[in-house]
Amino acid sequence: MGELLLSFEHFVKWLCEREQEIVGYPGIWLNDPLSEWISSLAGRVWGTDDKFYGPASYDTRLWAWLPRWAYLFRQWSEKHAYRPMTGEQAFAILADVERHMGF
């Protein structure tokens, strides 16, 4: 499985381009905002689960590690589990992650 380069800056840009759009449903491993973004990069469905990400068609034991910022975003966004999330809402969570990590 080839890993994708997950860039904080590219995720920010993707969210900003979709400020008022639904970008995913936190807590749903194939449809959370991070999975939706990664899937758009890969051109096929990818998922996130805990600290890992990978193609939906692969055994999750073969998935790659998420970068720390992505893991934290995923964890912090789960307080909104199963509800639609806009780009603006996801960006606000990502900004909190950025402040926490000291970027």
Summary of the structure (lengths in Angstrom):
residues: 103
radius of gyration: 12.4
end to end distance: 29.6
largest distance: 35.2
contacts: 302
relative contact order: 0.23
helix: 50%
strand: 15%
